[in-house]
């Protein structure tokens, strides 16, 4: 995934990053380079510390807002398997 492959309309939007690790990242996409996606006002959620499923956690964040626990986080592009705007998440 190159920086050119990040849709420009996602910059400045709240996004969800699904990873190959048991983590979910939610936050405002600031920038991307060849190594990292950079999120601000981010929630880094470890699914191993919760009984909530990945899907349920994302839906709760859509409903109640992002639970910010990082001012800024750099997410390795190698770990990201998919990403989307939080606003594009649907119930069904």
Secondary structure, 3 states (H helix, E strand, C coil): CCHHHCCHHHCCCEEEEEECCCEEEEEEEEEECCCEEEEEEEEEEEHHHCCCCHHHHHHHHHHHCCCCCEEEEEEEHHHEEEEEEHHHCCCC
